[in-house]
């Protein structure tokens, strides 16, 4: 995928795709390890999430947030006088916020 992105897309577009894919992989690892702890904090007791939590939605939110952050950075950086935004910070910030919101929403909707 990385080679195809580099061949077919602009440098910035390729970086967005490659970083977003890596964020998706890291998201699967993170939520696999940390979801039960988040549930414990939100609900106040040990509960299993294995049967009802949708990892696909959470990881998808991570990737969508990463792409949204990158697009926001590109737009802000293209508008004269709007200031400069770092792509890495925008991508990671967008991803983290989106997946956390999705995870909390799923836990909340399941228990409350």
Backbone as CSV, one residue per row, in Angstrom:
resi,resn,N_x,N_y,N_z,CA_x,CA_y,CA_z,C_x,C_y,C_z
1,UNK,0.820,-1.179,0.000,0.000,0.000,0.000,0.872,1.253,0.000
2,UNK,1.948,1.238,0.780,2.805,2.416,0.859,3.403,2.760,-0.498
3,UNK,3.884,1.753,-1.210,4.488,2.004,-2.521,3.458,2.540,-3.507
4,UNK,2.276,1.962,-3.511,1.217,2.423,-4.411,0.833,3.866,-4.099
5,UNK,0.703,4.192,-2.815,0.376,5.559,-2.420,1.452,6.528,-2.895
6,UNK,2.711,6.138,-2.737,3.823,7.001,-3.167,3.844,7.195,-4.675
7,UNK,3.463,6.153,-5.420,3.480,6.225,-6.878,2.295,7.013,-7.434
8,UNK,1.137,6.869,-6.822,-0.095,7.394,-7.398,-0.542,8.749,-6.842
9,UNK,-0.038,9.145,-5.696,-0.532,10.344,-5.020,0.566,11.388,-4.865
10,UNK,0.149,12.594,-4.515,1.141,13.609,-4.183,1.826,13.187,-2.883
11,UNK,2.922,13.840,-2.574,3.667,13.487,-1.358,2.804,13.658,-0.114
12,UNK,2.075,14.760,-0.033,1.224,15.013,1.139,0.093,13.997,1.210
13,UNK,-0.562,13.704,0.082,-1.645,12.716,0.072,-1.139,11.338,0.482
14,UNK,0.021,10.966,-0.024,0.603,9.667,0.327,0.907,9.591,1.815
15,UNK,1.450,10.671,2.363,1.741,10.691,3.800,0.466,10.538,4.619
16,UNK,-0.599,11.177,4.203,-1.871,11.065,4.923,-2.359,9.618,4.917
17,UNK,-2.320,8.968,3.761,-2.771,7.579,3.657,-1.902,6.651,4.491
18,UNK,-0.593,6.796,4.385,0.326,5.922,5.111,0.188,6.111,6.613
19,UNK,0.158,7.356,7.068,0.031,7.623,8.504,-1.331,7.153,9.009
20,UNK,-2.374,7.368,8.229,-3.712,6.927,8.648,-3.780,5.416,8.792
21,UNK,-3.148,4.685,7.894,-3.114,3.221,8.002,-2.358,2.783,9.252
22,UNK,-1.258,3.444,9.538,-0.492,3.118,10.751,-1.299,3.443,12.009
23,UNK,-2.040,4.533,11.967,-2.905,4.875,13.105,-3.973,3.809,13.291
24,UNK,-4.516,3.295,12.203,-5.501,2.211,12.298,-4.926,0.984,12.980
25,UNK,-3.714,0.606,12.605,-3.051,-0.551,13.234,-2.822,-0.293,14.728
26,UNK,-2.319,0.889,15.047,-2.063,1.220,16.456,-3.352,1.280,17.251
27,UNK,-4.426,1.725,16.612,-5.719,1.808,17.291,-6.223,0.433,17.707
28,UNK,-6.099,-0.532,16.808,-6.511,-1.906,17.144,-5.742,-2.397,18.363
29,UNK,-4.442,-2.158,18.375,-3.615,-2.584,19.509,-4.031,-1.854,20.787
30,UNK,-4.198,-0.536,20.701,-4.529,0.255,21.885,-5.855,-0.186,22.500
31,UNK,-6.913,-0.252,21.687,-8.227,-0.570,22.237,-8.322,-2.012,22.700
32,UNK,-7.563,-2.908,22.085,-7.541,-4.298,22.549,-7.006,-4.401,23.966
33,UNK,-6.046,-3.555,24.290,-5.411,-3.584,25.601,-6.150,-2.714,26.626
34,UNK,-6.684,-1.580,26.223,-7.158,-0.568,27.166,-8.671,-0.418,27.315
35,UNK,-9.451,-1.084,26.494,-10.898,-0.875,26.542,-11.513,-1.226,27.885
36,UNK,-11.131,-2.349,28.466,-11.717,-2.741,29.751,-11.410,-1.711,30.841
37,UNK,-10.227,-1.109,30.790,-9.888,-0.074,31.770,-10.767,1.167,31.581
38,UNK,-10.981,1.568,30.339,-11.871,2.707,30.072,-13.278,2.403,30.590
39,UNK,-13.738,1.189,30.332,-15.073,0.799,30.789,-15.147,0.841,32.309
40,UNK,-14.113,0.361,32.977,-14.076,0.388,34.436,-14.163,1.833,34.951
41,UNK,-13.430,2.728,34.347,-13.449,4.132,34.768,-14.824,4.745,34.531
42,UNK,-15.430,4.472,33.401,-16.720,5.088,33.059,-17.893,4.479,33.827
43,UNK,-17.853,3.163,34.039,-18.980,2.466,34.653,-18.772,2.246,36.143
44,UNK,-17.512,2.172,36.571,-17.214,2.014,37.982,-17.112,0.587,38.454
45,UNK,-17.138,-0.351,37.547,-16.986,-1.749,37.921,-16.411,-2.522,36.740
46,UNK,-15.933,-3.719,37.023,-15.359,-4.543,35.959,-16.493,-5.113,35.106
47,UNK,-16.426,-4.849,33.848,-17.414,-5.381,32.906,-16.673,-5.847,31.663
48,UNK,-17.122,-6.926,31.079,-16.522,-7.410,29.845,-17.156,-6.693,28.655
49,UNK,-16.327,-6.319,27.713,-16.818,-5.621,26.520,-16.687,-6.488,25.278
50,UNK,-16.206,-7.678,25.415,-15.854,-8.502,24.263,-17.046,-8.837,23.359
51,UNK,-18.240,-8.952,23.893,-19.378,-9.358,23.082,-20.069,-8.206,22.364
52,UNK,-19.982,-7.015,22.880,-20.775,-5.938,22.297,-19.970,-4.766,21.740
53,UNK,-18.716,-4.607,22.134,-17.956,-3.452,21.663,-17.552,-3.642,20.208
54,UNK,-17.751,-2.613,19.392,-17.451,-2.675,17.968,-16.102,-2.011,17.705
55,UNK,-15.045,-2.824,17.666,-13.700,-2.306,17.415,-13.620,-1.645,16.043
56,UNK,-14.330,-2.189,15.073,-14.292,-1.662,13.715,-14.735,-0.198,13.697
57,UNK,-15.783,0.128,14.427,-16.257,1.516,14.478,-15.237,2.424,15.149
58,UNK,-14.635,1.940,16.207,-13.656,2.741,16.947,-12.399,2.987,16.113
59,UNK,-11.898,1.949,15.486,-10.715,2.096,14.636,-11.050,2.966,13.425
60,UNK,-12.239,2.787,12.868,-12.674,3.630,11.756,-12.725,5.094,12.149
61,UNK,-13.153,5.366,13.377,-13.168,6.748,13.866,-11.756,7.292,13.997
62,UNK,-10.837,6.458,14.442,-9.429,6.868,14.516,-8.909,7.286,13.143
63,UNK,-9.141,6.434,12.160,-8.650,6.709,10.811,-9.351,7.934,10.228
64,UNK,-10.671,8.027,10.396,-11.404,9.192,9.895,-10.923,10.474,10.571
65,UNK,-10.672,10.410,11.868,-10.157,11.574,12.577,-8.782,11.978,12.086
66,UNK,-7.962,10.999,11.762,-6.619,11.288,11.233,-6.716,12.001,9.890
67,UNK,-7.564,11.485,9.019,-7.731,12.105,7.706,-8.353,13.500,7.861
68,UNK,-9.338,13.628,8.740,-9.942,14.938,8.987,-8.937,15.943,9.515
69,UNK,-8.078,15.493,10.411,-7.031,16.373,10.935,-6.069,16.810,9.857
70,UNK,-5.717,15.894,8.968,-4.798,16.222,7.871,-5.432,17.203,6.894
71,UNK,-6.697,16.984,6.573,-7.385,17.899,5.658,-7.504,19.283,6.291
72,UNK,-7.820,19.326,7.573,-7.892,20.615,8.277,-6.558,21.334,8.222
73,UNK,-5.477,20.605,8.477,-4.147,21.215,8.414,-3.852,21.729,7.013
74,UNK,-4.220,20.963,5.997,-3.973,21.384,4.616,-4.741,22.656,4.288
75,UNK,-5.992,22.734,4.717,-6.806,23.928,4.446,-6.252,25.131,5.182
76,UNK,-5.946,24.958,6.467,-5.411,26.079,7.248,-4.083,26.549,6.679
77,UNK,-3.248,25.611,6.273,-1.946,25.977,5.719,-2.061,26.625,4.341
78,UNK,-3.162,26.399,3.621,-3.341,26.970,2.286,-3.910,28.380,2.326
79,UNK,-4.539,28.758,3.441,-5.153,30.081,3.549,-4.125,31.067,4.079
80,UNK,-3.773,32.068,3.278,-2.788,33.052,3.736,-3.269,33.764,5.008
81,UNK,-2.379,33.884,5.958,-2.695,34.594,7.190,-3.416,33.772,8.242
82,UNK,-3.768,32.541,7.922,-4.511,31.713,8.871,-3.593,31.028,9.873
83,UNK,-2.289,31.125,9.655,-1.356,30.444,10.547,-0.965,29.108,9.975
84,UNK,0.016,28.507,10.568,0.497,27.215,10.100,0.177,26.147,11.140
85,UNK,-0.233,25.003,10.652,-0.577,23.878,11.511,0.306,22.703,11.101
86,UNK,0.914,22.032,12.075,1.720,20.854,11.777,0.841,19.672,11.418
87,UNK,1.169,18.997,10.332,0.367,17.852,9.902,0.349,16.743,10.942
88,UNK,1.495,16.421,11.502,1.546,15.309,12.459,0.643,15.568,13.657
89,UNK,0.724,16.763,14.219,-0.124,17.098,15.368,-1.596,17.079,15.016
90,UNK,-1.930,17.595,13.839,-3.329,17.614,13.412,-3.856,16.204,13.188
91,UNK,-3.027,15.345,12.598,-3.450,13.965,12.325,-3.645,13.195,13.623
92,UNK,-2.668,13.240,14.497,-2.757,12.506,15.762,-3.873,13.067,16.636
93,UNK,-3.977,14.386,16.698,-5.042,15.004,17.494,-6.419,14.637,16.987
94,UNK,-6.598,14.663,15.682,-7.888,14.285,15.108,-8.228,12.840,15.380
95,UNK,-7.247,11.975,15.266,-7.475,10.546,15.492,-7.809,10.256,16.948
96,UNK,-7.027,10.793,17.849,-7.231,10.513,19.277,-8.602,10.986,19.739
97,UNK,-8.970,12.162,19.338,-10.269,12.692,19.744,-11.424,11.881,19.188
98,UNK,-11.318,11.473,17.939,-12.406,10.736,17.300,-12.600,9.352,17.900
99,UNK,-11.511,8.627,18.121,-11.671,7.270,18.656,-12.106,7.281,20.108
100,UNK,-11.596,8.215,20.881,-12.024,8.317,22.281,-13.517,8.628,22.353
101,UNK,-13.976,9.523,21.504,-15.409,9.852,21.489,-16.248,8.640,21.105
102,UNK,-15.795,7.883,20.117,-16.527,6.692,19.688,-16.558,5.640,20.793
103,UNK,-15.432,5.405,21.444,-15.378,4.400,22.516,-16.282,4.789,23.678
104,UNK,-16.199,6.034,24.113,-17.036,6.494,25.218,-18.508,6.396,24.829
105,UNK,-18.833,6.749,23.601,-20.218,6.662,23.143,-20.733,5.230,23.195
106,UNK,-19.919,4.274,22.749,-20.350,2.878,22.789,-20.555,2.386,24.222
107,UNK,-19.606,2.703,25.099,-19.733,2.282,26.500,-20.971,2.932,27.117
108,UNK,-21.140,4.220,26.899,-22.278,4.960,27.460,-23.601,4.354,26.967
109,UNK,-23.709,4.158,25.676,-24.953,3.621,25.115,-25.248,2.204,25.570
110,UNK,-24.208,1.438,25.840,-24.427,0.069,26.300,-24.916,0.004,27.750
111,UNK,-24.338,0.839,28.600,-24.640,0.740,30.030,-25.678,1.739,30.528
112,UNK,-25.901,2.810,29.796,-26.827,3.829,30.297,-27.925,4.019,29.327
